[in-house]
Amino acid sequence: MTCNICKFVFNDLETLPKILPCLGLSCLKCLQTFPRIQNESLVNCINCSRPHFIANINDLPTSNITLDLVTNADKKTELKEFQERLKFYLNSEHYEIYKHYDDVICDIDIKAETLIQFIHETTFLLQHKVRDHQRKTLSLYMDGPIRDDELDEETRKMLDVKDKLFKLAENKVKNFAELQLIIQQANQFQNYMHELEKNVFYFSESSKRIETSLLGLNLNSLFDQNFSKISNLNEIFKNLSDSKKVQLNLKFDDMALRKEVFALNDKYIVFYFTCKRTIIIESFDIHGKFIKTIEPFSALSSFPVSSFFENHFVLSFTSSSTHSIHLFDSDLNEIRSMVKKTYIESLYLNATHLLVTYDRNRDCVEMYDYEFKFLNSFGQNTNAGSVFYMERCLGSNDKNSRLGTKSNPRIFGLTEKHLYMSNFNKVSILDRVNGNEVKRLELRGFRPYFMMDMQKNIIEVNILEKRIGIYTSDLVFLSESIYSDEYEYVHVTPNNNLMFLDIEKKNLALI
């Protein structure tokens, strides 16, 4: 082998220089004394995987032109090929950059239109609500009879009471029972007027109570939180960071016939109904790290039903011909329990109440506080024209239809004024006071399930179509999106996040 500078012939492999530039083989003497390479820097060539001496570090090529190509300028063919590659690269990048900024402009336009649509819809709802309260208030304070078909049944009832009170001087009271009825109706009328007066101040804006006013609720930063998430769900999933994903290391997954995952304030709770007909409950921290496990119940004869809210969750199941309900805190401590005589179809837990839905014709739902103190009962499925009608319905499964399996509606929301429930055929809003149906939404196709978030928006989830939608508390549609095929189920967390679970309920993402 010969040195490309002094033409020295290498006869011994041990005399070969340790540095072999791609410009050719050089001996150690030439590398040390040759003027061109004195005071130069040694760099590694990424093209030939060999070291090179560079006089000026700023001369390092930053493009795809190799040192071999630069030092052999007579290779015009290679230079022309490089020129063509460079042109193609610049044209490709030009197209990609143009497309990127064009997509950004379109995305801004779509988001702006979505926001404008939301503002218009919210403005209409607010104005409609204000006019409705104005109509009610003026009709009750107006001197003389009034008939307005747009007034609700409760207000019309109070107007009849007002007319009766106006005519007390003309109509003599016949007996004590009639007097008692008049007093009772007058009390109802006074309480109703008091509630309307409260609404007058509710619509009045004040800087001191902006967050509790009607405008404040709609300007609140959390009000349209899930609306924004669902409207931009595809973009959020594309940019979802690993910190928003949690993997649960489930220890009893092989034994589970059914399992559920709850997101409490600061923990994840997983409960299993096992092949041994026992219940196992595990807790994990917010990063998915295992904390604790218990196995509190055995010899079950039915799958459990459950519900959760903030730092509590409730389970119900049948065992030894008894139907029991158990309330737990986030540390897996059992707080309360009770035994019932009737089969329990579903549970609903919120900040103050537990609603228990039974498989029976009357008093379908019982209400308890967190001490399991009985408060009220309501609901019937025998008379569609009567109040608190909770229609039973056949499921879509042919086997269920043949066996005649029926179910009461499942309650998924409770506010001061309304009760929210859904069955196979519809979603219904009932007035909590008189039990009348305020509004309904008919269901078609593959049946979704419904939840209520922290701002009283209604979330609709269709597992088959991977579709999630959002409605106002008045069942006015706002937006919908298709979510990732990677996930199956969706829950609303106490922090008002949307929790997406995969089909195995082992991996979750928080949006």
HELIX and SHEET records of a PDB file:
HELIX    1   1 LEU A   13  THR A   15  5                                   3    
HELIX    2   2 LEU A   28  THR A   33  1                                   6    
HELIX    3   3 PRO A   35  ILE A   37  5                                   3    
HELIX    4   4 ILE A   57  ASP A   59  5                                   3    
HELIX    5   5 LEU A   67  THR A   71  1                                   5    
HELIX    6   6 LYS A   76  TYR A  141  1                                  66    
HELIX    7   7 GLU A  153  PHE A  166  1                                  14    
HELIX    8   8 PHE A  176  PHE A  203  1                                  28    
HELIX    9   9 SER A  207  THR A  212  5                                   6    
HELIX   10  10 LEU A  214  LEU A  219  1                                   6    
HELIX   11  11 GLN A  225  SER A  231  1                                   7    
HELIX   12  12 LEU A  233  LYS A  238  1                                   6    
HELIX   13  13 ASP A  242  LYS A  244  5                                   3    
HELIX   14  14 ASP A  253  MET A  255  5                                   3    
HELIX   15  15 ASP A  398  LEU A  403  1                                   6    
SHEET    1   A 2 SER A  41  ASN A  44  0                                        
SHEET    2   A 2 PRO A  51  ILE A  54 -1                                        
SHEET    1   B 4 LYS A 245  GLN A 247  0                                        
SHEET    2   B 4 ASN A 507  LEU A 510 -1                                        
SHEET    3   B 4 LEU A 498  LEU A 501 -1                                        
SHEET    4   B 4 TYR A 489  VAL A 492 -1                                        
SHEET    1   C 4 ALA A 256  ALA A 263  0                                        
SHEET    2   C 4 TYR A 268  THR A 274 -1                                        
SHEET    3   C 4 ILE A 279  PHE A 284 -1                                        
SHEET    4   C 4 PHE A 290  PHE A 297 -1                                        
SHEET    1   D 4 VAL A 305  PHE A 309  0                                        
SHEET    2   D 4 HIS A 312  SER A 319 -1                                        
SHEET    3   D 4 THR A 322  ASP A 329 -1                                        
SHEET    4   D 4 GLU A 334  LYS A 340 -1                                        
SHEET    1   E 4 ILE A 344  LEU A 349  0                                        
SHEET    2   E 4 LEU A 354  TYR A 358 -1                                        
SHEET    3   E 4 ARG A 362  TYR A 368 -1                                        
SHEET    4   E 4 PHE A 374  GLN A 380 -1                                        
SHEET    1   F 2 CYS A 393  LEU A 394  0                                        
SHEET    2   F 2 LYS A 406  SER A 407 -1                                        
SHEET    1   G 4 ARG A 410  LEU A 414  0                                        
SHEET    2   G 4 HIS A 418  SER A 422 -1                                        
SHEET    3   G 4 LYS A 426  ASP A 431 -1                                        
SHEET    4   G 4 GLU A 437  GLU A 442 -1                                        
SHEET    1   H 4 TYR A 449  MET A 452  0                                        
SHEET    2   H 4 ILE A 458  ASN A 462 -1                                        
SHEET    3   H 4 ARG A 467  TYR A 471 -1                                        
SHEET    4   H 4 PHE A 477  ILE A 482 -1                                        
END                                                                             
